[in-house]
Amino acid sequence: KKKKEVQKDIIGERDYSNKKLIEMPEDLWKKKEKIIKLNISNNNLTHLDDRIERLKELKELRLSKNELWNELPLKIYTLKNLTHLYLDNNKIVTITNEILQLEQLRHIDLSYNRIERLPE
């Protein structure tokens, strides 16, 4: 009997927290598996890679304790399956109306930012 091949699209979780990253890790884009939970907290990210839109299955995104500033990149709003978004302890100033496109979003943490503008 042949052993079953291990699927390469196993739904998974990636933890890149506390790695002193200044950009999103390259291996994130090379893996073939579907990622549901992504933790990139406690790093030095100032922006998100536009390729984040490739993570269509993502339900939980943790970006706490980074250096994200001004407003979120529009690509994050393509993640229609997001239910939990953690953006606390950054330097975000504006949350645009596009966040309303995330209809599955049930929890968002924006504490300890510099928010001056929220959607109306």
N, C-alpha and C positions, 0 to 999 in steps of 0.2 A: 504494500500500500504506500502511496505517495503521501508525504506530509503536506498539510495545507500550507499554501504560501501565506506569509504574513502580509496583510493588506497595508498598502502605503498611505492610505487615506484615513487612517484611524483618527477619530476625533480626539483632540488633545488639548493640553494646557501647556503654556510656555511661561516660564518665570525667568525674567532677565532683571529682576530687582537687585539693587545694591551692587551694580557692576561698574559704576563710574562712567557709564556710556554717555557720549555726546551726540550720538545719532542712533537710530534704530538698527539693531544688529542685522547684518547681511544674511546670516543663515535663516532668518525668519522668512525670507523670500524664496529660499532654495528648497525648503522642505515641502513635500507633497501632501502632508496631512492637513486635515481641516482643523483649524484652531478655534476653539470656543472661548477659552479664557486666556487672556494675555496680560501679564503683569510686567510693566517696565517702570515701576515705582522706584523712587529714591535713586535717581541718576542725575545727569546734567543735560537732559534734552532741552533744546531751545525751540525745536520745531518737530513736526512729525513728517515722516517720509510719505510722499504722495502715494506710494505703493500700498499704503494701508488699506486702500479701497479694495485690494485683492482679497482681504480677509472677510469675505462675505458671510461666513458662518459665525463670526465673532458675536458673543453674547455679553461678555464681560471684559471691559478694558480698564486697566488700572494704570493711571499716569500720575499718581500722587507724588509729591515731593520731587519735582523737576524744575526746570527753568522756563517752562512754556509761558510765552508772553503775548500780549495784545489779544488776538482772537484765535479761535481754533481754525485749523485749515478746513476748507470746504469738503475735502475728501472724507473727513470723519463722518459727515452726514450721509454718506452713501452706505454706511454700515447699518442697514435696515433691521438687522436682527439684534442689535444692542439692547440689552435690558438693564445693564448696570455700567455706569460710567463714573470713574473716580478721577477728579481733576484737582483735588484739594492741594493746598500748599504749592501753588505755582504763581505766576504773575499775569494771569489772564485779566484783561480789562473789559472785554466785550464778549457777550454771548449773543450771536445773531439769531434772527428768526428761523434760520435753516434748522436749528435744533428741533424745531417742531416737526420736522420730517421723520424724526426717530420715533415712530409711533409705538414701538415695543418698549421704549425706555420707561423703566419703573423706578429707578433710583439714580440720582445724580448728586455727586458731592462737589460743591464749588467753594467750600469753606477755605479761608485763608488764601484768598486771591485779592486782586485789586479791582474788582468788578465795579464798573461805572454804568454799564448798560446791559439790560436784560431784554428778552423779547417782550413785545407788548401783548 
